Amino acid sequence: MEIRYFGIAHEITNKNSESIVIKLPLTVTQLRKILSEAYPELNKLRSYAIACDEHYVEDSYIIDSDKTRVAVLPPVSGG
């Protein structure tokens, strides 16, 4: 699975993207746990969004394909 990092997530991971091999299926909640274990600084973010194949997804969304393109997006501020 390819994961791309944007904004502060890019700064925390020091990566634009990475490919990981994990057991599927898994929920976005489970993916967040994997990412926070690999990058503990992500836990300091108030929130961050996850998109799969260019669509924002909820934490209950099930990722069931290693071809899924995941994006970790920074918190959005309004004004």
Buried (B, 14 or more C-beta within 10 A) or exposed (E): BEBBBBBBBBEBBEEEBEEEEEEEEBBBEBBBEEBBEEBEEBEEBEEBBBBBEEEEBEEEBEBEEEEBBBBBBBEEEEE
